[in-house]
Amino acid sequence: MKLELHFQEFKKMVMLVERIAAKHMTLPVLSCLLFDVKKNQLTIKATNLDVGAEVYLSAKSDGEEVFAIPAATLSAFLGQMGDYDSFVNIESSSGNIQINTAKSKCTIKAVPYEDFPDIPKVSSEKKISLPPELIVRGLRSVWYSASTSSVKPEFASVYVYLKDDSLVFAATDSFRLAEKKIRLPSRSDIPDILIPFKNITDISRVLESSQESIEVSISKNLISFEIPHKVCIVSRAIDGVFPDYKQIIPKNYTTEVIALKQDIQNSLKLSNVFSDKFNQVKFIIDPKAKLFEIQTKNSDVGENKTSVDAAVSGEKIEVNFNYKYIADCFQSIDSDSVSLQLSGSNKAMVITPIGDKSFMYLVMPMNR
């Protein structure tokens, strides 16, 4: 079998999916990319059993064949190739795969592909079509708040559901919570789903490479993102119930701070130099003194007090937080100013961008 296709498109698609391939001691074929050659089309597949991707390329071939190539070897070879506008020729012979370009040639040993698992298809009449940047923004705005432990799978996930005219993304590890609402261009109807936290990076990387609308399909245990005839990525869904987080969001607040996002970030970075092993920082908010101060103390290093220019109102309060939990949320905020709302030293703080109601972040205080 001989195959010819455009080099740049081939390299781009291999690099797009090769990270999905996983090192697997008992199933080595999972560390490979599966090539499925049919007349005038090449399908490249990769999976780690939790998430799978397929990309489709136009090609010229003199036959049909299926073979598997180690993903790390192929991507390393292509990664060292320059960016030039030419074609690549791929030929299979005696269990070897020869890849020839205008500048370089290589031979890679093929791997038996019979155990390569099928990538499931999501069959659902309920689909939603969205620009890829909206999906990526929704996932990346909240995924860092998910738990990295799989003990409670529903906490190690991003919860996606419809509410009114928005698609809502939420994640929590029980210490903090992030919620992002993406307004939909039209009314839709798709079921709620929990996407595993560990799959978000692969999904986002594949989707952000596209300029075309993505078709999202959801079944009971799967979610797929597809550009027909170009790329499809399918993720396993978690069978569980996401906590009813609306119950923990304070209905009222007694203290509010409004400050520039950058000023808070800079103060947190400075204070963190002196934070303890628990990343603890203390917020002191005194409206009568017009004070918003961040304090840190480490018995082995020293201590720091940093004042932040802010508009403060309500009651005086002193409360401790994990520095990292607060700093994480600023990557999801585009506004220059943010609001910090508190309703007591033992209750959650809510952070929202000024002028943007689509994002909300909640962080629990630390015990002293």
Order of alpha helices (4+ residues) and beta strands (2+ residues): beta-alpha-beta-beta-beta-beta-beta-alpha-beta-beta-beta-beta-alpha-beta-beta-beta-beta-alpha-beta-beta-beta-beta-alpha-beta-beta-beta-beta-beta-alpha-beta-beta-beta
